[in-house]
Amino acid sequence: MAGISIGVIGGGASAVCLIDALAQAKGGPGTVTVFEPSPRLWRGRAYQVDSECIKVNATADDMSVRAGDPGHFERWLDGRERLIGDGHAPDSFSGVRFAPRTVYGEYLEQTAYAALAELRRRGWRVDIIGAAVTTARRTAGQVLLGTEHGDADAFDYVVLCVGGDGPKDVYGLSGAPGFIADPYPVAQVLPAVDPDDHVAVIGSGLTAVDTVLSLVAQEHRGPISLLSRRGALPGVRQRPLPFEPRHLTPERMRELGRRKPRIALRELVEIVGREAREAGADLDALYEEITGLDREAPVERLRRQFAAVDSSDPGLRVLQRAVPDIGPDVWPLLGERDRTRILRSHYRTVMSLCCPMPPDSAARLLALVDAGRLEIRAGLRTVEQHPGGGFDAVVTDGTVLHAQTVVNAVGATGDRIPARALSLVTALTGDRAVSPHPHGGLHVERATSRFVTDGVPDPRLYGLGTIAAGTLFFTFGVPSLVDRSVDIVDAILRHAETGNTARPQGALLPAQP
């Protein structure tokens, strides 16, 4: 295997995981070309340079990009603190250290450049091109990519690491005075808000929590309303407890998949129940947590979950471990009716529980509520411009809240294809190289993340991250990105050893008309 070429479209966190996995593998040498037009190379939208008041929401072992080495990020963080003396206190309630997102971005940058240096040391050629890939065409044995600048080049393998989209403008407010379409980076965007404005934050996920806490950190004085349709705030991360799954493991799920092409939802629920019961969990409490979102006001739910930070019941920890670990393996085994039922009825709740906020964040939200500075409301129906200026937010009980500023923190579009990648995906779809998934994104093969068309996986085209969420369910957490990166690198190197014809090395060619 000599001279294989890999094109990586996108240069965010998923690309870092992929490149690190490639640097740890034994294949090559060849060429790696990364296409990333934004100035946030390696950081993506989530970890760009920003205020240190917004934190990652996972423990350090779940933020490591090094496969098989959960302590990789923790050691980097310790070394950084020894070097520059910039320590970050652990969470007051759980004892866990949640690093600022901007610091995690530094880790991604340094890890990416270290991996590229290792590849170069082993004879790989590495190119980074600051342009968006806008067209693609599958040729015999290669994939031809064209950039926004009119350049083109052919690659033996291409991996789409295009990330997710920004907030969705659900209420059509773009361009309205006082409407903030995307709060990131908060250090640059939110200081423009008048400190006495009534601010309505639309959404209830981690972006909404970041926005509220960032406004307060910059000494915002006016009232803040956090409004959403269902009020599904992120859960509150509990103090870690030791737990090793016996039933809900990727190996067991893959074994199950080999034995039967489909499993019923009730069978999966039984396996989850068996795991939770053997761990000592209260199954009734876990069931109520998943199904009872609409029966509990958001503030009461937040208060109850915060009070359970030190709970000895492992039920939520089992769920938080299982969904990222087995989601990509078990989701394709469920029937279409069961998948649709989960997405329609429980997806938002499961994601809120499996992507919880640090307890310190929950404590600050509750303190704001108790001080009368923050209200959290479910039942949002619409947000409209007020004729005299500002905005009117209408909730289901008929209440109209008037705000001078609206910050959009709604989740990304449901199709899971970011706007900046739409022309590329359209070209690939028109070329029948990829196929849309009915639940969003594109069809991929579970074991390899190869794109699938008409049931046939393409050994030269791969998807990593949110673009594969329709097939794999949970794809955006770092552990999932790491696992899928290993799958992709293994698949590329195996194929290169058995069936690849290397292309000639050369500069970018003029784009074909």
Secondary structure, 3 states (H helix, E strand, C coil): CCCEEEEEECCCHHHHHHHHHHHHCCCCCEEEEEECCCCCCCCCCCCCCCCCCCECCCCHHHCCCCCCCCCHHHHHHHHHHHHHCCCCCCCCCCCCCCCEHHHHHHHHHHHHHHHHHHHHHCCCEEEEECCCEEEEEEECCEEEEEECCCEEEEECEEEECCCCCCCCCCCCCCCCCCEECCCCCHHHHHHHCCCCCCEEEECCCHHHHHHHHHHHHCCCCCCEEEECCCCCCCCECCCCCCCCCCCCCHHHHHHHHHHCCCECHHHHHHHHHHHHHHCCCCHHHHHHHHHCHHHCCHHHHHHHHHHCCCCCCCHHHHHHHHHHHHHHHHHHHECHHHHHHHHHHCHHHHHHHHCCECHHHHHHHHHHHHCCCEEEECCEEEEEECCCCCEEEEECCCCEEEECEEEECCCCCCCCCCHHHHHHHHHHHHCCCCCECCCCCECECCCCCEEEECCEEEEEEEECCHHHHHHHCCCCCHHHHHHHHHHHHHHHHHHHHHHCCCCCCCCCEECCC
